[in-house]
Amino acid sequence: MVSRKRIVWIDIAKAIAIILMIIGHEIKNVWVYTFIFSFHMPLFFILSGFTSSEVCNVDQWKKRVKKVFLNSWILAVIMIILLALQNWIINGGSIIWYQAIRGIFWGSNFYGKNGIWLSSVGVMWFMFAFFWAKVIYDSLQLVIPNKFNGIILGILAYISILLSKYYWLPQAFDIALVAAFFMWVGWFLKKLTAKKNSLIIFGEIALVIFWIVCVANKMHIELSVRYYPLQFVSVIEAISGTIAIIKLSKGIERISLLSKFSFFGKHTLPLLCIHHLDCYWIWWSKYMNSNIEAALVRLSVDIVMLMVFLEIKKYIKIGVNGRGDKGN
């Protein structure tokens, strides 16, 4: 089986988003925070739709659901259990396991009356939302041509945004409905890329300007806590911001030295899991003296852990291949 060739600018865009995600969890400056949260997580859903081929039959759908279930849903459950284990070892208390089970059910971090009570899910809300969004997006293609699904998914996303003001659905399903629309937008952007003309270029420029105006007015979207200022306007802002990052990434790709940044985009999933399990909030955050210091140190720790993980993975692969060769 021949693997698909990676698209460098997509890896660069994903690298920008994942690095900014880590930084954004610590930086409290309103302008930096607004910039990061104006696009960073929606970008992953949009680029997933961009790189995903259309579903043509039930057998293909089954294979995709099985793959994304293992790589997203099961992974999220394992990561939540590991986070609970870390928390139990460091802080103790049997209630941690109950909260982990509740976190798996809801697929979201629990928010009590006075704010965050326990972040039992961490960043794994994204994986639950991704799984269900992918199922929704791919399933719809089995019954309706994808060119029409933007209307359906857009309506579902808008209903979900309105609903989330009052209720959050289990398994982050309300986020998944918005994410599925983002996936369709990625598919649509890919179609537009093949039809480049002056009108499309003008539209892209207009959307980038719109994004800049939104950021200048301290407006951003925050999927994990269902924060959608001006409702669907924030969704359009996220799409516009993603287009801006795509343009930036294509520019970076042309610069040989900077294009190496795509390395992090190739490993966003392990970096996300490492960020989830780096023990920052349950242990060493108390040693940080400022938000900037916390962001830089946590980013450095996560990158070092990624390098260690990749080295271990490489040696395991060499060992497995070596045993296979001896067997032959």
Disulfide bonds with the S-S distance in Angstrom:
none
